[in-house]
Amino acid sequence: MGGDRLSDLRGTYQVRAHQIVPASAAAFAGLDVIRCFGFDVLEPNPVRRRKIPGGTVKIVFALEGTFEGRSLDPTALVIGLHDRAGTAGHAGRMRSVQVQLDPLTAHRLLGVPMDELRNGAVELAELHGRLAQRLAERLAETATWPDRFALVADYFRARSREADDSADRAITHAVRQLRRSAGRLPVADLAAETGWSARHFRRRFAEQVGLPPKDYGSLLRFSAALTALTNEPSRDMSVLAGDFGYYDQSHLIRDFQRFAGAPPGRLLGMSMTHSSNTAVAGAT
């Protein structure tokens, strides 16, 4: 798909094409990868979408196009956890492979404090050097999505063999507890289970996850509420608030304003991306 217009004897027509290709589970067998997608998008005009944070770390292998104002020669961006709404976009042409990782897996594979990536992004080559840059170049040279997915999987398998497997069990347990409760467990209770001081627990948690435990729990609760609302748009807001442990409807609306930049009703009518329940081409 080259260029942004096609011409024939009858005139010139704008082209709009979207291809979203999910990798098979078999391609990433044995790896802690949540999702991997191929994106190929052609729009006649620049695209901007509201970016809603989810609970995953993303690695975007950009093959062609522009992304958030950057010219995308083959490169790879690591996008950390965000705790506020934003926007993302491209100039109309975007081809990429996007991998979504659990924050603890990302911490183990990337080998950096995840809170350094909070609300930000860094090129993978800055973390892993020439091997990461060469992978992005090879992906751009590769013709098919299955072959691209295989290259990405091979890279992560190699990183997994080299990574430090001494996971912090206390933090792993705390993360699992927060997820099971959709972010509703009190942080003080989680810290008490570790036997650490609250300050030490918050520091260790943020280093390995990317957000402090209170913020991460709030994000999990918001994501669960947004998914429920997306599945049932007519749901009563006060009932939704009660179902997900908010004090009241105004508390729920404040969280939506924080993480989505809009109240629930207005949000449903917007073009948005939310990594916990949907993947949209060019999204972060």
C-alpha positions in Angstrom: 0.0 0.0 0.0 2.0 3.0 -1.2 1.0 6.6 -1.3 -2.2 8.0 0.0 -4.3 8.3 -3.2 -5.2 6.2 -6.2 -6.0 7.7 -9.6 -7.8 6.3 -12.7 -9.4 7.8 -15.8 -12.5 9.0 -13.9 -10.6 11.0 -11.3 -8.8 10.8 -8.0 -10.1 9.0 -4.9 -9.0 9.1 -1.3 -7.9 5.8 0.1 -8.7 4.6 3.6 -7.6 1.1 4.7 -7.1 -0.6 8.0 -5.6 -3.9 8.7 -5.2 -5.3 12.3 -3.6 -8.7 12.5 -3.4 -10.5 15.8 -0.5 -12.9 16.4 -1.4 -16.5 17.2 -0.9 -17.7 20.8 1.4 -20.4 19.4 3.8 -17.7 18.0 4.5 -16.5 21.6 4.2 -19.9 23.4 6.2 -19.9 26.6 6.4 -16.1 26.8 4.6 -13.8 29.1 3.2 -11.6 26.3 -0.4 -10.4 26.7 -1.0 -9.4 23.1 0.8 -8.8 19.9 -0.8 -7.2 16.9 0.3 -6.0 13.5 -1.1 -2.7 12.3 -1.3 -1.4 8.8 -3.2 1.9 8.4 -3.7 4.3 5.6 -5.9 7.4 6.1 -6.3 10.4 3.8 -5.7 12.8 6.7 -3.7 12.9 9.9 -5.3 10.9 12.8 -5.6 11.9 16.4 -7.3 9.8 19.1 -7.8 10.2 22.8 -5.3 7.9 24.5 -6.7 6.2 27.6 -4.2 4.4 29.9 -4.4 0.7 30.5 -2.4 -1.6 32.7 0.2 -2.8 30.2 3.6 -1.7 29.0 3.7 -1.4 25.2 6.6 -1.9 22.8 5.8 -0.4 19.4 8.0 -1.6 16.6 7.4 1.1 14.0 8.0 0.1 10.5 6.7 3.0 8.5 4.9 6.3 9.1 4.9 9.0 11.8 3.9 8.6 15.4 3.3 11.3 17.9 5.3 13.7 15.8 8.3 11.4 15.3 9.4 10.3 11.9 9.4 6.5 12.0 12.4 5.1 10.4 12.4 1.5 11.6 12.6 1.9 15.4 11.1 0.5 18.6 9.5 2.6 21.4 8.9 1.3 24.9 5.8 3.1 26.4 5.5 2.9 30.1 2.4 3.0 32.3 0.4 6.2 32.2 -1.8 7.6 34.9 -3.6 10.3 32.9 -5.3 10.8 29.6 -3.5 12.0 26.5 -3.7 11.9 22.7 -1.9 9.9 20.2 -1.8 10.1 16.4 -0.1 9.6 13.1 0.1 11.5 9.8 -2.2 9.0 8.0 0.2 6.2 7.3 1.2 3.8 10.0 2.6 0.3 9.9 3.8 -1.3 13.1 4.0 -4.3 15.4 2.7 -3.7 18.9 3.5 -5.9 21.9 1.7 -5.5 25.2 3.5 -6.8 28.3 2.5 -7.2 32.0 4.5 -4.5 33.9 6.4 -7.1 36.0 7.3 -9.0 32.8 8.5 -5.7 31.2 10.6 -5.0 34.3 12.3 -8.4 34.1 12.9 -8.3 30.3 13.9 -4.6 30.0 16.0 -4.5 33.1 15.1 -0.9 34.0 13.2 0.7 36.9 9.7 1.0 35.4 8.9 4.2 37.2 11.5 5.9 35.0 9.1 5.3 32.1 6.0 6.6 33.9 3.9 8.7 31.5 6.7 8.5 29.0 8.5 6.5 26.3 12.1 5.5 25.4 13.6 3.9 22.4 14.3 0.2 22.9 17.7 0.8 21.4 18.6 3.0 24.4 18.0 0.0 26.7 19.2 -2.9 24.5 21.5 -1.2 22.0 22.2 -2.3 18.5 20.4 -5.6 18.7 17.1 -3.8 19.3 17.7 -1.4 16.4 18.6 -4.3 14.1 15.4 -6.1 15.0 13.3 -3.0 14.0 15.2 -2.9 10.7 14.7 -6.6 10.0 11.0 -6.3 10.8 10.7 -3.5 8.2 12.5 -5.7 5.6 10.2 -8.7 6.4 7.2 -9.2 4.1 4.6 -11.1 6.1 3.0 -10.7 9.5 3.7 -14.2 10.7 7.4 -13.8 9.9 7.5 -10.5 11.7 5.8 -12.0 14.8 8.4 -14.8 14.7 11.2 -12.3 14.8 9.7 -10.5 17.7 9.1 -13.7 19.6 12.7 -14.9 19.0 14.0 -11.6 20.4 11.9 -11.9 23.6 12.9 -15.5 24.0 16.6 -14.4 23.9 15.9 -11.6 26.3 14.1 -14.0 28.6 17.0 -16.4 28.8 19.3 -13.5 29.8 16.9 -11.8 32.2 17.1 -12.0 36.0 14.5 -14.5 37.1 14.6 -13.6 40.8 11.2 -12.1 40.9 10.2 -10.1 44.0 7.5 -12.4 45.3 6.1 -9.8 47.7 5.4 -7.4 44.8 4.2 -10.1 42.5 1.7 -11.2 45.2 0.6 -7.6 45.8 0.0 -7.0 42.0 -2.1 -10.2 41.8 -4.1 -9.2 44.8 -4.8 -5.8 43.3 -5.9 -7.3 40.0 -8.2 -9.9 41.6 -9.9 -7.1 43.5 -10.0 -4.7 40.5 -7.8 -2.3 42.5 -10.0 -2.1 45.5 -7.7 -3.6 48.2 -6.3 -0.9 50.6 -2.6 -0.2 50.0 -2.0 -0.3 53.8 -3.2 -3.9 53.9 -1.0 -4.9 51.0 2.0 -3.2 52.7 1.3 -5.0 56.0 1.4 -8.4 54.3 5.0 -7.7 53.2 6.2 -6.7 56.6 7.8 -3.7 55.1 7.1 0.0 55.9 4.5 1.6 53.8 7.2 3.9 52.3 9.5 1.0 51.4 6.5 -0.9 49.9 5.5 2.0 47.7 9.0 2.5 46.4 9.6 -1.2 45.5 6.2 -1.4 43.9 6.7 1.7 41.7 10.1 0.5 40.7 8.8 -2.8 39.4 5.4 -1.8 38.1 5.8 1.8 37.0 3.1 3.4 39.3 2.7 3.6 43.0 0.3 1.0 44.4 -2.5 3.5 45.0 -2.3 4.9 41.5 -2.1 1.4 39.9 -5.1 0.2 41.9 -7.1 3.3 40.7 -6.1 2.5 37.1 -7.2 -1.1 37.5 -10.6 0.0 38.9 -11.1 2.6 36.2 -10.2 0.1 33.5 -12.7 -2.5 34.9 -15.4 0.2 35.1 -14.8 1.4 31.6 -14.9 -2.1 30.2 -18.3 -2.7 32.0 -19.6 0.6 30.7 -18.5 -0.1 27.1 -20.2 -3.5 27.2 -23.4 -1.9 28.7 -23.6 1.8 27.7 -27.0 2.3 29.3 -25.8 1.2 32.7 -26.8 3.5 35.6 -23.8 5.5 36.8 -24.7 5.2 40.5 -25.0 1.4 40.1 -21.7 1.3 38.2 -20.0 3.3 40.9 -21.3 1.0 43.6 -20.3 -2.2 41.7 -16.7 -1.1 41.4 -16.2 0.3 44.9 -16.4 4.0 44.3 -17.7 6.1 47.2 -20.3 7.6 45.0 -21.0 8.7 41.4 -18.9 11.8 41.7 -15.9 9.7 42.8 -16.3 7.6 39.6 -16.6 10.7 37.4 -13.4 12.1 38.9 -11.5 9.0 38.0 -12.9 9.1 34.5 -11.8 12.7 34.2 -8.4 11.8 35.4 -7.7 8.7 33.3 -9.9 9.5 30.2 -10.1 13.3 30.3 -13.9 13.2 30.0 -17.0 12.0 32.1 -18.4 8.6 31.2 -21.3 9.7 29.1 -19.2 11.9 26.9 -16.4 9.4 26.6 -18.6 6.8 25.0 -19.1 9.0 21.9 -15.4 9.7 21.3 -12.8 8.0 19.2 -10.6 6.5 21.8 -8.1 3.7 22.5 -8.0 1.7 25.6 -5.5 -1.1 25.9 -7.3 -3.2 28.4 -10.1 -4.1 26.2 -9.4 -3.0 22.6 -6.6 -2.3 20.3 -6.8 0.4 17.6 -4.2 0.9 14.9 -1.7 3.5 15.8 -2.8 3.4 19.4 -0.7 3.4 22.5 
